Structure formats: structure tokens, C-alpha cells
Amino acid sequence: MTTEEITLRVTPEAAEAFRRASPADQLKLETLVSLQLLAKLQPPRPLDDIIEDISKHAQDAGLTPELLEELLRDDA
């Protein structure tokens, strides 16, 4: 994943907490902020598109309609 540096204004306490965080935790926080910005600034996706994406991901992972039915039957 490529990144680009930007400047955000935060409280002094938040800035200090970020500076004190480990590099791994800083990366996690940067990723979280990126995801939040994308979620807030992109228009909402239609539910049908989301369902289609989930279905494709499940099929790509090997989940067939038969296996799904079997899994649901076992949980009942």
C-alpha cells in the first residue's frame, strides 16, 4: 500500500500519545485514520453492491451454495 503524508490538527494530548506510540502502533493508527477518512468522505454504496462483493469474496474463498446451506443447517 502506498501512502502520502498529510497534516492533521489534533489535541496536544493526542499528538503526544501518537509520538509515544511504537512504530507498529503508529502504523495501525495511520491505517485507522485513513479508513475513517475514506468511510466518511466516499458516498455510501448501495446495499446490493455490498452484498455482491461479499458473495464474490465468499465464492473466491471456496464457499459454495451447498456448503453454505450445510453450515447453516449445522448451526440450527
Secondary structure, DSSP 8 states (H G I E B T S, - for coil): -----------HHHHHHHHHS-HHHHHHHHHHHHHHHHHHHS----HHHHHHHHHHHHHHTT--HHHHHHHHHHH-
